[in-house]
Amino acid sequence: MTEATLPAQDAANTSKEPGFRIQRVYLKDLSLEQPNAPQILLVAAEPTVEVEVDVAVTRLSDEIFEVALTATVTAKVESQVLFLVEAKQAGIFEFQNIPPEQVDPMLGIACPTILYPYLRSNVADTISRAGFQPIHLNEMNFHGMYEHRIMQAQAAAAQENAPAEESKIILPH
């Protein structure tokens, strides 16, 4: 009976069909700081909130990548930090038989789009558990971020008189 299943498995492994698979989604890092508590908690003023979001890609093998989406939320009252939350939501994604020119946009657009709802939830939950009104991050345009980074990379390459590689995403690590 095992002999009958082996050819089917071999055929599946050597298939040239393109494939995209989410292997795992996980919270890689989470921190909350309230450096000026408890004194700042007694100040009756509306906080200002700054949000930064970034994407990083790490190649784990030829077909497997880790994409990490980081959000930093800083709330200040009268120029003092009320709280600071930093969360890194990550995922491991597998690409089989997908042309390289299609993998880069998927890493910069599709994968962060998959991770973002998890990140939003973790940030809001952490802020709420810290005793504050939850902050729900706005929707993100990862396509726009990807295109912006492509333009930055091309401009940097033009300044260095080096040829720019088309459709390559440049992400900070």
N, C-alpha and C positions, 0 to 999 in steps of 0.2 A: 504494500500500500504506500510505503514511503517513496518507492521508485516512481510511482505515478504522479506524485506531487512535485518531485524535484524538477522535471522539465517545465512545469508550469511556473515555478518560482524562478528558474533561470530565464525564462522568456520575459517575465515581469521585470527582472533586474536589468536586462539588456534592452528593454524597450526604449525607443528614441522619442517617445511622447514627452512633451514638456510637462513639468510638474512643479507646483509650489505647495509647500507644506509648512504649517506652523508646528514646530516641535514642542515649544514651551513658551509660556508667558509668565513672567515672575517679577516680583518687586525686588530689585537689586540693592537699593539703598534708600533709607528714609531717615531724616533727622528733623527735629524740632528744637528751636532755641528760643528762650524768652530771657535774654540777657539783662533786661532792666526790671524784671519782676521782683518784688511785688509793687514797688513804688509806681511804675508806669501804669499799673492796673487801676490806680486811683485817679488818674487824669481823665477828666470828662471832655474828650475831644474826639472828633471824627478822624480815624486813621487814614493815611494815604497808603495805597497798595501798589507795589511794583511786581510784575510777573515777567520772568525770563524763561524761555523754552529753547532747548537745544537738542540736536540729534547727533548721535555718534554711531559709527558702524565699525565692527571688528570682524575680520574674516577668520573663521575658526577652521575651515578646510576649503577645498575647492568649491564645494557646493553649499556649505553651511556658514551662515553669518549670524552674529549677534547684533541686534539693533537696540540701542539704549536711548530712551527719551527722558531728558532731565528737565524738571521744572523747579524754579526757585521763586518762592513767593515771600516778599518782604513787606511787612506792615509797619508803618512808622506813625508815631504821635509826637508832634512838636519836635521833629527831627531825631527822635530817639526810637530805637527799634522796639516795637511792641512784640513781634514774633517774626521768626524766620523759619520757613519750611523748605526743605530741599528733598525732592523725591526723584528716584531714578527707576523708571519702569522699563524692563527689558524683555526681549523675546529672542528666541532662536528660530531662524527661518531657513528652510532648505529649498534650494532651487535646482531642479534637474532638467538638463537639456534646454535651458533657456539662454538665448543669445546674450552675450555680455552687454550689448547696448540696451537690452530690456531689463537686465538685472539692476543696473544702477538706479533707474527711476523707481523701480519697485522698492529698493532699499531706502530711497529718500522720500517716497510718497506713500506707497501702499502699506509698508510695514509700520511707519509711525502712525498712520491713520488707524491701524488695528490696535496699537498700544495705547493711544491717547485716551479712550474712555476709561481704561484701568487707571491711568495716571490721574485723570480728573477726579475719579472717585477716591483714590488714596489721599490726594491733597485735601479735598473737602472733608473727608473723615478725620484726618489728622488735626486739621484746624478746629473742627467741631469738638474733638476729644480734648483739645487744649483749653476749651472753655470759651471759644469765640464763635461768632456767626460763621458758618462754613462759607468758603469762597469757592464758587464753581468757575473753573477756568473757561474762558470763551472758546468757541470753536476755532480751530486752527486751519489755515490754508497751507498744507504741506507741499502742495504743488507750487505755490508761489515761493515758499522758502527754498525749494529745490532749484527753481529757475533762477532765483536771486543768487544762490551759491554758484551756479554754473556761470552766470555773468561775472561774478567776482573772480572766479578762477580764470576765466578767459581774459579779463582785464589785467590780472596779475601776470598771466603768461605773456600778454602783449607788451607789458612794461619790461619784462625780462627778455624780450625778443625770442622767447621760446615758443614752439608750436603748442597750442592748447589741444588737449585731448578732448574730443567731442563726447558729450553725454557721460562724462565722468563726474561723479559727485565728490566734492571735497568736504569732508566732515571733520570737525575737531575731535580729538580723542581725549 
